[in-house]
Amino acid sequence: MKKLFFCMAAAALSCGMMQAETIAVNSEVTDTIKISAAGTYTLEGDGTRCKMPVVVNADIADTVFVTAKNANIVPEANGSAMNIGANSVVVLNVKGANAFKGGKNGCGIEAAGDLIINATVADTLDCKGAGRSAAIGTTKDTPAGGNITINGGVIYAQSGSESAAIGASNAGRLGNITINGGQIYATGGAYSSAIGAAYCSKGASVITINGGMVEARAGEHSSNRSIGKGNKTHSGSVDIVVMGGSIMAKGSKGEMDGVIEEATNGTEAVMPLVLTLPEASSVLVTEGYVGNVTLGADYGIKDVYTDAEGKLYFYLPENAKDAEAVINGVKVQEGEAPSTPDKPDQPNQQGDTTTILVNSTVTKTVNIAAAGTYILQGDGTVCTFPVIVATKLGDINIILDGVTVEVTGAKDAGVSAMLVGEGTNATIAFKGFNSLKSTCDPGCGLEAKGNVILNGEDNAELHCTAKGWAAAIGSTPRPKSKVMASGDITINSGMIYANAEWESPAIGAAVDCDAHNITINGGQIEAKGGAQGAGIGTGYSQWGQSKGKGTITINGGTIVAAAGTNESSWGADDGLVPLGVVKGDKASMNIVVTGGSVKACRSDMSDFPAPIAAKDAAGTDLTLFKAHMQGATEPMLITEGHIGDIVLGTNYGIKDVYTDAAGYVYFYLPAQPADVEVVLNGKKPENPGMAIDEVMDNATAPVKVMYNGVLYIVRDGVMYTVTGAVVR
């Protein structure tokens, strides 16, 4: 029935009877999708591959509006995934993650007519050309080269042989290309540019860049022509106008030695100018100037981010080379370490206490570039710009007072809400309610390249939330080619809630990062790891780059460490780690417990079947000892007591140790006899157990037994959890 409905819809479209329609684009489609009339159309995918192409007929008088929503179109036959006929105009609105990949000798999107691409920073379009075809542009058989305009989104374009990624194919035609915004990653084929002309291509065109972050990688044997013509063989006429954007022109091997030939700003020649911001990896440029060129007014900065090294690649007149440059309030010089100009939100000298408003009125990155004491003052509104503490400042004090920071950015931009640079020791106190959140993949709530010490006042809260492959408190995995610095993390007090999303811990080392040293002396910590990440510890090692060694030391506090959900093919519990190193990671971590209540659990907060592998300071193996505080129906502070000859507060730290809501504490102690005396706050809890060895030796029929406060089932010399997992 579904197939029949689709065929009827497609037939109606081809006859021009339906001008607004949602069309399923999935594995069930058996006929070419034909659009022959102006109107509004939605191509909606479900994650499965559509093997049939989309064809927009030529000579449609009015604009055709097409929304691609999670579409995956890869034709099984020859030809392009989407074909726009000559003299037709298509506005393509990209929603979600989309892939358009040509069949044999086809484009991802073939544009004989005009193509306009609109998208947000959260939307992606992955286009690939096959054979001698562009990813977005023409094949050798395309009758005309339509104009291509990109206004936003994350665009990946990779051509086939002897073709540009965005532009002309081998012997194909080239239209005008305009980039107003977005993040564009374009890789050309042999003898061809990344954006522009190809081997023996035809036509005259203008390439205009007004904004965006453009990474253009030339094809082999193209004399590193990244944007413009192909190799020395005739490839048509190309004029290049740069009025904005950060443009990384790369050679065929990825080096920053690509060429943008004879670019102008419309009136005079422009040259590449490389500017570097301190500790500003993947930061959105919001304002600034270079000499008399005002960014945003004279030079476009829509969707312009720094690269992973904090660099920007502007194309400006030659006289800009020696001009003063200020980006996001930071003074920079080409090729030199940047400095910070005098600003009212910076101290005049070290040791000053400076209050900085961090709220909705902030219009640029909050840069802390000198040692001293800083009060970051919130007012209940949301600051959308990050806080960056520079590198190599030594000791610095920061007070978070009711601060809410929520930063956004495009995928792979990697913006953390707050970052402490390498070589800086930041003591961060907090009072009231504070939130550090990144919605930019990958981004930390609090990124610790340098050392971080957290001190919270009584009842003060700090919520840290990560996006993508990043820890909530710890590190991010950018760039993929190297391991990022991992500073020490110390928590002394306060209420801390840390949440990760994917393959990284809530607190600790992100995917492929070296392990942090993590010390918890007190506080109340709830750490929920991302999928396949630890609650506290490491993330999954995808590229095998994590090789560091760290230690988790717990001296006090109330800790709930929840392993991330398991969304791989691993077994139900295989790879789930509340504390420590997850499966597949190359790092190593020791776990030392001398105090605290440590609840290791699943992502849903249910008990984990196997306790953590911990030792005390002397290297003695520890086991989980779970005790119940009589009369505790809500969290209760443990102030004194003993377990056998272990005196709480003397032999085992109980700073900030509370029972959970059910009245339980989770101590890690040397193995105790089943009948050990337990006293908490002057009260004896329920009998923690019985002589388990005797039970295991004698029980043939199933026997329920309490051991260290946990219910188990023993039969025939085997000890099981109540869910059936073997314990011993």
C-alpha positions, 0 to 999 in steps of 0.5 A: 500500500505504501509503495502504491501511494508513493507511485501515485504521488510521483505520477501526480507530481510529474503531471504538475497536479500537486504543488505541495507535497511531502514525499517519502525518500527511503528504501521503498521508493522504486521510481524516479522522483519527478518534480515538474511544477513550481511549488513546495516539496519535502523530501523526507527520509528515514535513514534508509537509502533511496536508490532512485534520483530526484529530477526537477524538470527544466524550464519551470517558470517559477521557483521550486522550494524543496526541503530535504529532511534527513534524506539519503539518496544514492542512485543505484543507476548512472546519474546524479542523486538530484538533477536540476534542469536548465532554466529552473530555480530550486531553493533547497532548505536542508533540515537534519543530516542529508546525503546526496551521492551520485551514481556512476558518472553523477553529481550529488546535486547536478545544477544545470539550473540555479541552486540556492542552499539554506540551512542552519548550523545544526543542518548538514549536507554531504554531497559526493560526485562519482566518475568525472562529476562535481559534488555540487555542480555539473557533469560533462554532459550537463547542458548548462552551468547554473548559478550556485548560492550557499547561505548556511549550514554545514556542507561537505563536498567531494568531487569525482576525478578531474572535477571541482567539488563545487563547480564544473566537471571535466569538460563541463560548464561552470556557472557563478558561485556565491557563498554567503555563510555556512561551513563549507568543506570542499575537496577537488579531484585531480587537475581541478580546484576545490571550488570553481573550474575543472580540467578542460571545463568551459564557461565564464563565471564569478566566484563571490565569497561574502562570509562563512568558513570555507576549507578548500582543498585542491585536487592533485596536479592542480598546482594547488589551485584551491579556488578558481581555475583547474590546472594550466590546461584551459578551464574557462574564465574565473573571477574571484571576489572576496568580501568576507569569510575565513578561507583556508586554501589548502594544497592537495596534501592538506598543507596551507599552501593553496592558491586563490588566484587573483582575488579582489574585493571588487575594486582592489586586490586582496591578500591572505591575512592570518590572525590568531586569537588566544585560546580561541579554538573554534570561536565565533567571530562577532565583531572587530576591525582590521585597520579601517576595515570594520568586521561585519560592515566592511568585511562579512563575518556571518558564520565565521569561526576560528579554526582548531588553532584559533586562526582566521584566514581573511582576504584583505588589501595589502595595507591591512598587513601592518594595521591594528587588528582587534577580534572579539575585543582581543588585539592580535598581530599576524603571525605573532602571539596576541595581546589584550588591549586595555579594557574596562572588564580587565584588572589594571594589575595583578591582584585586583578583584574585577567584577565582570557581568556574565548575562544576556547583555554580553556581546562577545567572548569573555576573555580573562587574560591576566592573573588576579581575582575575578567575580563573574556576576550573573543576573538570571539571564543567559550569556551566549558567549563563552568564558575563556581563561588564557594559558600560562597565567599561573594561579588565578581565582574565579568566583561564579555568582549566579552565572548561566552560560549557554553557547551554541555553534556549528557541528565540529566547531567545538565551543565550551561554555568555559575553558581554562587554558593549559598552564593555568591553575584556576580555583573556581568558587561558586555560590547560588545556582550556576550553569555552564552548558554547551550545545556546540558539538563537541563542547564541554560545560567546563573544559580543563586544559589547565588545572581546575579546583572547584569550591562550592558554598553550602547549597551552591549548585554548579550544573555542567552539560556537554554536547557531543563527544565531550566531557561535561567537566574535563576535555574535548576530543578536538582536533582529532589529529592530536590529544588535547591537554588534560589538566587535574580536576579537584572537587572540594565542596558544593553540589555538582551535576555533570552530564555528558552526551556521547562516548565521554565521561561526565567528569574526565577525559573525552574520546581519545584524550589522555586521562585526567587526575581527578580528586574528590575531597568533598561535595555532592556530585552526580556524574552521568556519563555519555553513551559508552562513557564512564560516569567519572573517568574516560571516554571510548577510544575511537582512534586509539590516541588516548595513552595517558595514565591518571588517578581517581582519588576519593577522600570524601563527598557523596558521589553518584557515578552513572555509566553511560548507556550502552548503544553499541553491539556490546553485551548488556553490561559489557563496556559499561563503567561507572568509574574508571576506563571504559572498554576500548580506551587505551588510557589507564586509571587507578582508583584510590578510595580513602573516604566518601560514599560512592554509588556506582550505578547504571544510567537509570541510577539502578545498582551496578552489578559489579562494584568498582575496582578500588584500592586504599592509599596502601594498595589494599583491595577494597570492596563495597560495603553498603550500610543502611541508616536507621530512620533515614527517609531523606538524605542525612549527613553522616557525622560519626560512627564506626565499622568494626575497627574503622573509625569514620572521620579518622580512618575513613573520610566522611566530609559531606557524606550523606545517605541516599534518599533510601538511607544507604551509604556506599563505603569502600573498605577492606573486606569485613566479616559478615557480622561486623558491628556498624554504627552510624550517627550513634545508631546500629543499622540493619544487620549487614550480612551473615557468614557468607562463606558458610552459606555458600558451602552449605546451601543447595536450595536457593537461599536469600542472604544479606551481605554488606547490606545487599540482597543476594541469592546463593545456591550450590556454591554460587552467589547471584544478584537478584537479577541473576548475575554471578557475583562469586 
